[in-house]
């Protein structure tokens, strides 16, 4: 460090010397000087901004947009919706980024985006599949504590009509939309349960989305994860506690058709399984790779198998790769989707938001799987008949059977 022979300011023995303002400088003059300084700063800022706008491509676009707006205001005989214009301009900007995973959402839609991070949703709390041959909605999942469960709906039920209109008449999309009404509004579902027809009236409301489902198959704990959000972590902890209580001898994690979610929740779940290691590393724009999450020393001693397929993506792939790299887990199924990049969502003051890709992420092994996917150790495929009826296979599902044999 350089040493300076003279100080930059003079110090008195008792502290910093205070220089009093001469009496000739009045308060009015001081205020005037402050105003002049502020105006000068504003003029300078505007000059810099004008220079930037005049000489950058983006600035020229804004100038042209301003000119267009002036022409429209002066000459167009119709009217322009400011709200629609705002939405169109911001959507167009994001579209030109060619970010496969980026988007802009207005304030109304952005609220649902924020809720999805927390695992909050509204509706009746079910997942349905369309059985075309039977013209009905097969109830594939019923969320614990949701309105549907409270109304008595069960997995395996078949919804044949919604508010008196048959699913055949409505079609799949309209039937699903008809079930999800406004909050605190009841919907009448005609349900075929075996050979018996019953009528149930769940009330649409808020509920925590269930993303973890588990059961014991033999001596192995089968844990299905359908997404990753804040609520998933607590549900996953319950699944691991169940495995421990049941004295499971192995863990099967099924992340088929799991499109991902928040990296933070995936990291917290991996921390419950893996020993001390770098769980996730990231590479931001113009920055070197750095560790984002690190696991502690605690880990499970149970052997693990992961079931994945071509729709396993993003955080679900990270979960899969981390268990393979640091937990010696075997992978059963098909090559995964190949999304090894991370998005960040930014919220504006008006409640709208934009999401964009901001980094590549790496599992413990250090290899990014973006656009490549993760290859399985054991490949499994459905027959045509199994593909059409996979929701009825249960534990006989060949993917599950292959996972049990992989231990």
C-alpha positions in Angstrom: 0.0 0.0 0.0 1.3 3.4 -0.9 2.2 5.8 2.0 1.5 9.5 1.6 3.8 12.1 3.2 1.1 14.7 3.6 -2.5 14.2 4.7 -5.4 15.0 2.4 -7.0 17.2 5.0 -5.8 19.0 8.0 -6.7 17.6 11.5 -6.7 19.6 14.7 -5.6 17.9 17.9 -9.2 17.6 19.1 -10.7 16.3 15.8 -11.6 17.6 12.4 -11.4 21.3 12.0 -14.8 22.9 11.5 -14.8 25.8 9.0 -17.5 28.3 9.7 -19.4 29.9 6.8 -18.6 33.6 6.3 -21.3 36.0 7.4 -21.5 37.4 3.9 -23.0 34.2 2.6 -26.7 34.4 3.4 -29.2 31.6 3.7 -30.9 32.8 0.5 -27.7 32.6 -1.5 -27.0 29.1 -0.1 -30.5 27.9 -1.3 -29.9 29.5 -4.7 -26.6 27.8 -5.1 -28.2 24.4 -4.2 -31.0 25.0 -6.7 -28.5 25.9 -9.4 -26.5 22.7 -8.6 -29.6 20.6 -8.8 -30.7 22.1 -12.1 -27.2 21.6 -13.5 -27.3 18.0 -12.5 -30.7 17.4 -14.1 -29.6 19.1 -17.4 -26.4 17.0 -17.4 -28.4 13.8 -16.9 -30.9 14.7 -19.6 -28.0 15.5 -22.0 -26.4 12.1 -21.3 -29.8 10.4 -21.8 -30.4 12.3 -25.0 -27.0 11.4 -26.3 -27.6 7.7 -25.5 -31.1 7.7 -27.1 -29.8 9.4 -30.2 -26.8 7.1 -30.7 -28.1 3.6 -29.6 -30.3 1.3 -31.6 -32.7 0.9 -28.7 -32.8 4.7 -28.4 -33.6 5.1 -32.0 -36.4 2.6 -31.7 -37.9 4.6 -28.7 -37.6 7.8 -30.8 -39.4 6.1 -33.7 -42.1 4.7 -31.3 -42.6 8.2 -29.9 -43.0 9.6 -33.4 -45.5 6.9 -34.2 -47.5 7.6 -31.1 -47.6 11.3 -32.0 -48.8 10.5 -35.5 -51.5 8.2 -34.1 -52.7 10.8 -31.6 -52.9 13.4 -34.3 -54.4 11.5 -37.2 -55.9 8.1 -36.2 -59.7 8.2 -36.1 -60.0 5.3 -33.7 -58.7 4.8 -30.2 -55.8 2.8 -28.8 -56.0 0.9 -25.6 -53.0 1.9 -23.4 -53.3 -1.4 -21.5 -53.2 -3.5 -24.7 -50.4 -1.4 -26.1 -48.3 -1.9 -22.9 -48.9 -5.7 -23.0 -48.1 -6.0 -26.7 -44.9 -4.0 -26.5 -43.5 -5.9 -23.5 -44.5 -9.3 -25.0 -42.9 -8.3 -28.3 -39.6 -7.4 -26.5 -39.5 -10.7 -24.7 -40.3 -12.6 -27.9 -37.4 -11.0 -29.7 -35.0 -12.4 -27.0 -35.6 -15.9 -28.4 -35.5 -17.2 -24.9 -37.2 -20.6 -25.1 -38.2 -20.4 -21.4 -38.8 -16.6 -21.1 -42.2 -14.9 -20.9 -43.9 -11.7 -19.8 -47.2 -11.8 -17.8 -49.6 -9.0 -16.9 -50.5 -8.3 -13.3 -53.5 -10.7 -13.2 -51.5 -13.7 -14.6 -48.4 -12.9 -12.6 -50.3 -13.5 -9.4 -50.7 -17.1 -10.3 -47.0 -17.3 -11.2 -46.1 -16.1 -7.7 -48.5 -18.5 -6.1 -47.0 -21.4 -8.1 -43.6 -20.8 -6.4 -45.3 -21.3 -3.0 -47.4 -24.3 -4.1 -50.6 -22.4 -3.7 -53.5 -22.9 -6.1 -57.2 -22.8 -6.3 -59.8 -25.0 -7.8 -61.1 -28.4 -6.5 -57.7 -30.1 -6.1 -57.6 -33.0 -8.6 -55.6 -34.2 -11.5 -57.7 -35.8 -14.3 -57.0 -37.8 -17.5 -59.3 -37.9 -20.4 -60.7 -41.4 -21.2 -61.9 -40.9 -24.8 -63.4 -44.3 -25.1 -65.6 -43.8 -22.0 -66.2 -40.1 -22.6 -65.2 -39.2 -19.1 -62.5 -37.6 -16.9 -60.6 -40.2 -14.9 -59.6 -38.9 -11.5 -55.9 -39.7 -11.3 -55.0 -37.7 -8.2 -56.9 -36.1 -5.3 -54.9 -33.6 -3.4 -54.8 -34.1 0.4 -56.9 -31.5 2.2 -58.3 -30.0 -1.0 -62.0 -29.3 -1.8 -62.4 -32.5 -3.8 -61.2 -34.7 -1.0 -63.5 -32.9 1.4 -66.4 -33.5 -0.9 -65.7 -37.2 -1.1 -64.0 -37.6 -4.5 -61.6 -40.5 -4.8 -58.8 -41.7 -7.1 -60.3 -44.0 -9.7 -63.6 -42.1 -9.9 -64.8 -41.2 -13.4 -66.5 -37.8 -13.9 -69.2 -38.1 -16.6 -70.8 -34.7 -16.3 -70.2 -31.2 -15.0 -73.1 -29.1 -13.8 -75.5 -31.3 -15.8 -73.5 -31.2 -19.1 -71.9 -34.5 -20.1 -68.1 -34.6 -20.7 -69.0 -36.0 -24.1 -70.9 -32.9 -25.0 -68.3 -30.5 -23.5 -65.1 -32.2 -24.7 -62.0 -32.5 -22.6 -60.7 -28.9 -22.4 -64.2 -27.3 -21.8 -65.0 -30.0 -19.2 -61.8 -29.2 -17.2 -62.4 -25.5 -17.5 -66.0 -25.9 -16.3 -64.8 -27.6 -13.1 -62.5 -24.7 -12.1 -65.0 -22.0 -11.2 -64.5 -18.8 -9.2 -63.5 -19.1 -5.6 -66.2 -20.2 -3.1 -68.4 -21.5 -6.0 -69.7 -25.0 -5.9 -69.5 -27.3 -9.0 -71.8 -30.3 -9.4 -69.9 -33.4 -10.6 -71.7 -36.5 -11.8 -69.3 -39.4 -10.8 -69.3 -43.0 -11.9 -67.8 -45.1 -9.1 -67.7 -48.7 -10.2 -71.3 -49.4 -11.2 -72.7 -46.7 -9.0 -73.4 -43.1 -10.0 -73.0 -40.4 -7.3 -73.3 -36.6 -7.3 -70.7 -34.6 -5.5 -70.5 -30.8 -5.0 -66.9 -29.6 -4.2 -66.6 -25.9 -3.6 -63.7 -24.2 -5.5 -61.2 -22.7 -3.2 -57.6 -22.2 -2.3 -55.5 -25.2 -1.4 -51.8 -26.3 -1.2 -50.9 -28.2 -4.3 -49.8 -31.8 -3.5 -46.6 -32.6 -5.4 -45.4 -35.6 -3.4 -47.2 -39.0 -3.3 -45.8 -42.1 -1.5 -46.6 -45.6 -0.6 -44.7 -48.8 0.3 -44.2 -51.4 -2.5 -42.8 -54.5 -0.8 -40.0 -53.2 1.3 -39.2 -50.2 -0.9 -40.6 -46.7 -0.4 -42.0 -45.4 -3.7 -42.1 -41.6 -3.7 -43.5 -39.8 -6.7 -42.6 -36.1 -7.1 -44.7 -34.2 -9.7 -43.2 -30.7 -9.2 -40.9 -28.6 -7.1 -42.1 -25.6 -5.0 -41.9 -24.4 -1.5 -44.6 -26.8 -0.3 -42.9 -29.8 -1.9 -40.1 -29.7 0.7 -42.4 -30.3 3.7 -44.3 -33.0 1.8 -41.0 -34.7 0.9 -39.9 -34.7 4.5 -43.2 -36.5 5.4 -42.5 -39.1 2.7 -39.0 -39.7 4.1 -40.4 -40.0 7.6 -42.9 -42.6 6.3 -40.1 -44.6 4.7 -38.2 -44.5 8.0 -41.3 -45.6 10.0 -42.0 -48.4 7.6 -38.4 -49.5 7.8 -38.0 -49.3 4.0 -34.9 -50.9 2.6 -34.6 -48.6 -0.4 -36.0 -45.4 -2.0 -37.6 -45.2 -5.4 -38.1 -41.6 -6.7 -40.4 -41.2 -9.6 -40.0 -37.9 -11.5 -41.6 -38.9 -14.8 -43.4 -36.0 -16.4 -42.0 -33.6 -13.8 -41.3 -30.4 -15.6 -39.3 -28.9 -12.7 -40.0 -25.9 -10.6 -37.8 -23.9 -8.1 -34.2 -24.9 -7.8 -34.2 -23.8 -4.2 -36.8 -26.5 -3.2 -34.9 -29.2 -5.2 -31.7 -28.3 -3.3 -33.3 -28.5 0.1 -34.7 -31.9 -0.8 -31.3 -33.1 -2.0 -29.7 -31.9 1.2 -31.9 -34.4 3.1 -30.4 -37.3 1.0 -26.8 -36.5 0.2 -23.6 -36.2 2.2 -21.3 -33.2 2.2 -21.0 -32.0 -1.5 -21.7 -29.1 -3.9 -25.3 -29.8 -4.8 -25.7 -27.1 -7.4 -23.2 -24.8 -9.2 -24.3 -22.1 -11.6 -22.7 -20.0 -14.3 -24.2 -16.5 -14.6 -23.7 -14.1 -17.6 -20.0 -13.0 -17.8 -19.2 -14.6 -14.4 -17.2 -17.7 -13.5 -19.0 -20.8 -12.2 -19.8 -20.7 -8.5 -21.4 -23.0 -5.9 -25.0 -22.0 -5.3 -26.0 -24.8 -2.8 -23.9 -27.1 -0.7 -25.2 -30.1 1.3 -24.2 -30.8 4.9 -22.8 -34.1 6.2 -26.1 -35.8 7.0 -27.2 -38.3 4.4 -29.4 -41.3 3.9 -27.8 -44.8 3.9 -30.6 -46.3 1.9 -29.9 -47.3 -1.8 -31.8 -45.1 -4.3 -33.3 -45.5 -7.8 -34.7 -42.7 -9.9 -37.4 -43.2 -12.5 -37.3 -40.6 -15.3 -38.6 -40.1 -18.9 -38.4 -37.6 -21.7 -40.7 -35.1 -19.9 -38.4 -35.0 -16.8 -36.9 -31.5 -17.0 -35.1 -28.7 -15.3 -35.1 -29.0 -11.5 -36.3 -32.6 -11.8 -33.3 -33.4 -14.0 -31.0 -31.7 -11.5 -32.5 -33.8 -8.7 -31.9 -36.9 -10.9 -28.3 -36.0 -11.8 -27.4 -35.1 -8.2 -28.6 -38.4 -6.8 -26.6 -40.2 -9.5 -23.5 -38.1 -9.0 -23.4 -37.9 -5.2 -25.8 -40.6 -4.1 -24.8 -43.5 -6.4 -28.5 -43.7 -7.5 -29.4 -45.7 -10.6 -31.6 -44.2 -13.2 -34.4 -46.2 -14.8 -36.5 -45.1 -17.8 -35.7 -42.9 -20.7 -33.3 -40.0 -21.6 -34.6 -36.8 -19.9 -35.6 -33.6 -21.6 -32.4 -31.7 -21.4 -33.1 -28.3 -19.7 -30.0 -27.4 -17.7 -30.6 -23.6 -17.5 -32.1 -21.5 -14.7 -34.7 -18.8 -15.0 -35.3 -15.9 -12.7 -38.7 -14.1 -12.4 -38.6 -10.3 -11.9 -41.8 -8.5 -10.6 -42.6 -4.9 -11.6 -44.3 -2.4 -9.3 -47.6 -2.8 -11.1 -47.6 -6.6 -10.3 -46.6 -7.8 -13.8 -43.5 -9.9 -14.2 -41.0 -11.1 -16.7 -39.0 -14.4 -16.6 -35.7 -14.9 -18.4 -32.9 -17.4 -18.5 -30.0 -16.1 -16.4 -27.6 -19.1 -15.8 -26.6 -22.6 -16.6 -26.6 -25.0 -13.7 -24.4 -28.0 -12.9 -25.0 -31.1 -10.7 -22.3 -32.4 -8.3 -20.6 -34.2 -11.2 -20.0 -30.9 -12.9 -21.5 -31.8 -16.3 -24.3 -29.6 -17.6 -27.1 -31.6 -19.2 -28.7 -28.8 -21.2 -29.8 -29.9 -24.7 -28.4 -33.3 -23.9 -30.5 -34.9 -21.2 -29.5 -37.6 -18.8 -29.3 -41.1 -20.1 -30.7 -44.0 -17.9 -28.8 -47.0 -16.7 -31.8 -49.2 -17.5 -34.1 -48.3 -20.5 -37.8 -49.0 -20.2 -40.6 -48.6 -22.8 -44.3 -49.1 -22.8 -46.2 -51.2 -25.2 -48.9 -49.4 -27.2 -51.6 -50.8 -24.9 -49.6 -49.8 -21.7 -49.2 -46.3 -23.0 -52.9 -45.9 -23.5 -53.7 -47.3 -20.1 -50.7 -46.3 -18.0 -53.0 -44.7 -15.4 -54.5 -48.1 -14.6 -51.2 -50.0 -14.3 -50.5 -49.3 -10.6 -47.5 -51.3 -9.2 -47.5 -53.4 -12.3 -46.1 -50.4 -14.3 -43.0 -51.8 -16.1 -41.1 -48.6 -15.1 -41.8 -49.3 -11.4 -41.0 -53.0 -11.8 -37.7 -52.2 -13.5 -36.8 -49.8 -10.6 -37.5 -52.4 -8.0 -35.2 -54.8 -9.8 -32.4 -52.2 -10.1 -31.6 -52.4 -6.4 
